[in-house]
């Protein structure tokens, strides 16, 4: 049971890291997520069912997500459509494309196919299957975290961060912000689709509606992580995303298991997730204002000290 929560949370954390790249690092409100996660699940599942390699299936999931992100960025850049609407348009089109990928079927089972988690269990035959699956997904998430951390320490990664903070500064450095947006949104959705490919293998099927509500769940994971500690270091931001995703999944599990005690049903989870995000944003806003007031007070105090008005 506990291992299952961690496995689910770690798979979910890959998607949360992808959402952080667009929402936090690039300051781009991207709703492509809900279509990308389903696209990753669909193409990975179809490839595995047809006897393909698991590694290739995950690479295909990443690539289809990156392509979806590229479409969103191009719609935003070339047609001057706001990022939020561009993401909605891509997400809407992806619903039909995902069904096409799955052969116009609503879902595809993986029960008779060998998945990533089956491979991991065979690699650790002396361990319980749940523990083996946990070890396997920990290694995958650690690899992704390390690669993301390294990427955002490169010149390109630093430029993406600067784009989110001050686009004019990026332009003044002679960098085309349109290319940065394409790369950043593509990378973000690639990770989100990769998460979908792993999720489909873990739950045993791909579904055309897999992405519904994922963006709000991802934001909830981000908000929970940001409550844990504050930092602008990318290594701590990705760690915060992983911890927030696990805690969110643990809360959802507790809600499913014990929610009946306070008359909560699974039908209420999306409502509760939305409320959680609203409360988190409200508290975060309050913290930001309090921090600004404290900084202003300290600045005034230092100024008075320098002028000799106080001792």
C-alpha positions in Angstrom: 0.0 0.0 0.0 2.7 2.5 1.0 4.9 1.5 -1.9 2.0 2.1 -4.2 1.5 5.7 -3.0 5.2 6.4 -3.5 5.2 4.9 -7.0 2.1 6.8 -8.0 3.5 10.0 -6.5 6.9 9.6 -8.2 5.3 9.0 -11.7 3.1 12.1 -11.0 6.2 14.1 -10.0 7.6 13.9 -13.5 4.5 15.7 -14.8 4.8 18.2 -12.0 8.4 19.0 -13.0 7.2 19.5 -16.5 4.4 21.9 -15.4 6.9 23.8 -13.2 9.1 24.5 -16.3 6.2 26.2 -18.1 4.3 27.8 -15.2 7.1 28.8 -12.9 10.4 28.9 -14.8 9.0 30.4 -18.1 5.9 32.1 -16.7 3.8 30.6 -19.5 0.3 29.5 -18.6 0.2 26.2 -20.7 -2.8 23.9 -20.7 -1.4 21.5 -23.3 -0.7 19.3 -20.3 -4.0 17.5 -20.3 -3.6 16.4 -23.9 0.1 15.7 -23.6 -0.2 13.2 -20.7 -2.9 11.2 -22.6 -0.8 11.4 -25.9 2.2 9.9 -24.1 0.1 7.2 -22.5 -1.5 6.4 -25.9 1.6 6.1 -28.0 3.6 4.2 -25.4 0.8 1.7 -24.9 0.2 1.2 -28.6 4.0 0.6 -29.2 4.2 -1.9 -26.3 1.1 -3.8 -27.4 2.5 -4.1 -30.9 5.6 -5.8 -29.4 7.9 -2.7 -29.3 10.7 -1.9 -26.9 9.8 -0.3 -23.6 12.6 2.2 -23.9 11.5 3.2 -27.4 8.0 3.5 -26.1 9.0 6.0 -23.5 11.1 7.9 -26.0 8.2 8.1 -28.3 6.0 9.4 -25.4 8.5 12.1 -24.8 8.7 13.0 -28.5 4.9 13.2 -29.0 4.7 15.5 -25.9 7.5 17.7 -27.3 5.7 17.9 -30.6 2.5 19.0 -28.8 4.4 21.6 -27.0 6.0 22.8 -30.2 2.5 23.2 -31.8 1.4 25.3 -28.8 4.5 27.5 -29.0 4.1 28.0 -32.7 0.4 28.9 -32.4 1.4 31.4 -29.7 4.4 32.9 -31.6 3.2 32.9 -35.2 -0.5 33.7 -34.8 0.0 35.9 -31.7 -2.6 33.9 -29.8 -2.3 34.2 -25.9 -0.4 31.2 -24.4 -3.4 30.1 -22.4 -5.7 29.9 -25.4 -2.9 28.3 -27.5 -2.6 25.5 -25.0 -6.4 25.0 -24.9 -6.5 24.7 -28.7 -3.7 22.1 -28.8 -5.2 20.2 -25.9 -8.6 20.1 -27.7 -7.0 18.9 -31.0 -4.9 16.3 -29.1 -8.1 14.6 -27.9 -9.0 13.5 -31.5 -5.3 12.7 -32.3 -5.0 10.5 -29.2 -8.0 8.5 -30.2 -6.5 8.1 -33.7 -3.3 6.8 -32.1 -5.3 4.3 -30.2 -7.2 3.1 -33.3 -10.4 5.0 -32.4 -10.7 3.0 -29.2 -11.5 4.7 -25.8 -8.9 2.7 -24.0 -6.2 0.0 -24.6 -5.3 -2.6 -21.9 -1.7 -3.7 -21.2 -2.6 -6.8 -19.2 -1.0 -9.2 -21.7 2.0 -7.1 -22.4 5.4 -6.8 -20.7 5.7 -3.3 -19.2 8.5 -1.3 -17.6 7.3 -2.5 -14.1 7.3 -6.1 -15.2 10.9 -5.7 -16.4 11.9 -4.2 -13.0 10.2 -7.0 -11.1 12.1 -9.6 -13.1 15.3 -7.7 -12.5 14.7 -7.9 -8.7 13.1 -11.3 -8.4 14.2 -11.5 -4.7 12.0 -8.5 -3.8 8.3 -8.1 -3.5 6.8 -6.7 -6.8 5.7 -3.4 -5.1 9.2 -2.8 -3.7 10.9 -3.6 -7.0 8.5 -1.2 -8.8 9.3 1.5 -6.3 13.1 1.0 -6.8 12.7 1.2 -10.6 10.7 4.4 -10.6 13.0 6.0 -8.0 15.9 5.4 -10.4 13.9 6.9 -13.3 12.9 10.0 -11.4 16.4 10.5 -10.1 17.8 10.3 -13.6 15.2 12.8 -14.9 15.8 15.2 -11.9 19.6 15.1 -12.5 19.2 15.8 -16.2 16.7 18.7 -15.6 19.0 20.2 -13.0 22.0 20.0 -15.3 20.0 21.4 -18.2 19.0 24.5 -16.3 22.6 25.2 -15.4 23.5 25.5 -19.0 23.4 28.7 -21.0 20.2 27.6 -22.7 18.6 26.7 -19.4 19.6 30.0 -17.8 18.2 31.8 -20.9 14.8 30.0 -20.4 14.7 31.1 -16.8 15.6 34.7 -17.8 12.8 34.6 -20.4 10.3 33.9 -17.6 11.7 36.7 -15.5 12.3 39.4 -18.1 11.7 38.8 -21.8 13.0 42.2 -22.8 16.4 41.4 -21.2 16.6 38.2 -23.3 15.8 40.2 -26.4 18.5 42.8 -25.5 21.0 39.9 -25.4 20.3 39.1 -29.0 18.3 35.9 -28.3 15.1 35.2 -30.1 12.4 34.6 -27.4 10.3 32.7 -29.9 12.9 29.9 -30.2 13.3 29.8 -26.4 9.5 29.4 -26.0 9.4 26.5 -28.5 12.3 24.7 -26.7 10.9 25.3 -23.2 7.3 24.4 -23.9 8.4 21.4 -25.9 10.7 20.2 -23.1 7.9 20.7 -20.5 5.3 18.7 -22.5 7.9 16.0 -23.3 8.3 15.3 -19.6 4.5 15.5 -19.1 3.9 12.9 -21.8 6.7 10.7 -20.5 4.9 10.7 -17.2 1.8 9.6 -19.0 3.7 6.8 -20.7 4.8 5.5 -17.3 1.4 6.0 -15.7 -0.3 3.9 -18.4 2.1 1.0 -17.8 1.6 1.3 -14.0 -2.2 1.3 -14.1 -2.3 -1.3 -17.0 -4.1 0.7 -19.7 -4.2 3.9 -21.7 -7.3 6.0 -21.8 -8.3 8.9 -24.0 -9.6 10.8 -21.0 -6.5 10.2 -18.9 -5.5 13.9 -18.9 -8.7 15.3 -17.5 -8.0 17.5 -14.5 -4.3 16.8 -14.6 -3.3 20.5 -14.8 -5.2 21.3 -11.5 -3.7 18.2 -9.8 -0.2 19.3 -11.0 -0.7 22.8 -9.6 -1.8 21.3 -6.3 1.4 19.3 -6.2 3.4 22.4 -7.0 1.6 24.4 -4.2 2.1 21.7 -1.6 5.8 21.5 -2.5 6.2 25.2 -2.2 4.8 25.1 1.4 7.7 22.8 2.4 10.5 25.3 1.7 11.4 28.3 -0.4 14.3 28.3 -2.9 15.2 29.6 -6.3 17.8 26.9 -6.9 16.7 24.5 -9.6 17.9 21.4 -7.7 15.6 22.3 -4.7 12.7 23.3 -7.0 12.7 19.9 -8.6 13.1 18.2 -5.2 10.2 20.3 -4.0 8.1 19.2 -6.9 8.8 15.5 -6.2 7.9 15.8 -2.5 4.8 17.9 -3.3 3.6 15.3 -5.8 4.1 12.4 -3.3 2.2 14.3 -0.6 -0.6 15.1 -2.9 -1.0 11.5 -3.9 -0.9 10.5 -0.3 -3.7 12.9 0.6 -5.8 11.6 -2.3 -5.2 8.0 -1.0 -6.3 9.0 2.5 -9.3 10.7 1.0 -10.3 7.6 -0.9 -9.7 5.3 2.1 -11.1 7.3 5.0 -13.2 10.0 3.2 -16.4 8.1 4.0 -16.0 9.1 7.6 -16.8 12.7 6.7 -19.0 11.8 3.7 -16.4 12.5 1.0 -16.6 10.4 -2.1 -14.2 10.1 -5.1 -16.6 12.4 -7.0 -15.6 15.2 -4.7 -11.9 15.0 -5.3 -11.7 17.5 -8.2 -13.7 20.0 -6.2 -11.4 19.5 -3.2 -8.3 19.7 -5.4 -9.5 23.0 -6.8 -10.2 24.4 -3.3 -6.7 23.3 -2.2 -5.1 25.2 -5.1 -7.2 28.3 -4.4 -6.2 28.2 -0.7 -2.6 27.6 -1.5 -2.5 30.5 -3.9 -4.2 32.8 -1.3 -1.7 31.8 1.4 1.2 32.2 -1.0 0.0 35.6 -2.0 -0.2 36.6 1.7 3.3 35.3 2.3 4.6 37.3 -0.7 3.0 40.5 0.6 4.3 39.9 4.1 7.8 39.3 2.7 7.7 42.5 0.7 6.6 44.5 3.7 9.4 43.0 5.8 11.9 43.7 3.1 10.7 47.3 2.8 10.9 47.8 6.6 14.4 46.4 6.7 15.5 48.7 3.8 14.1 51.7 5.6 15.8 50.7 8.8 19.2 50.3 7.1 18.7 53.6 5.4 18.1 55.3 8.7 21.1 53.7 10.2 23.3 55.0 7.4 22.0 58.5 7.7 22.6 58.4 11.5 18.9 59.1 12.4 18.9 55.9 14.6 21.6 54.2 16.6 
